[in-house]
């Protein structure tokens, strides 16, 4: 479970980074406004739930000592996904920017969380 959790952290970071750049680019480049962007962004955000679940399982099963700040950033990432998703209807005129910056924020949280464990 530990190896999967470490690997999946990269999936979270990279997928949210790609979704963020795609969303920002789509704001200015209309041909990039594809339905696939939303599926990709939602998948990238769902990867955070997978990461949090595997982290919780690892914590419970292995009894691994985890820095509290690592847990805090995990919860912040989950809360950020909920906020981003809940505001999707109110952001019609700047939805691509909102999801772009939101996904990049999630990527940053993932990177920060990874550095807390490695450092």
Buried (B, 14 or more C-beta within 10 A) or exposed (E): EEEBBBEBBEBBBBBBBBBBBBBBBBBEEEEBBEEEBBEBBBEBBEBBEBBBEBBEEBBEEEEEEBEEEBBEBBEBBBEBBEEBBEEEEEBEEEBBBBBBBBBBBBBBBBBBBBEBBEE
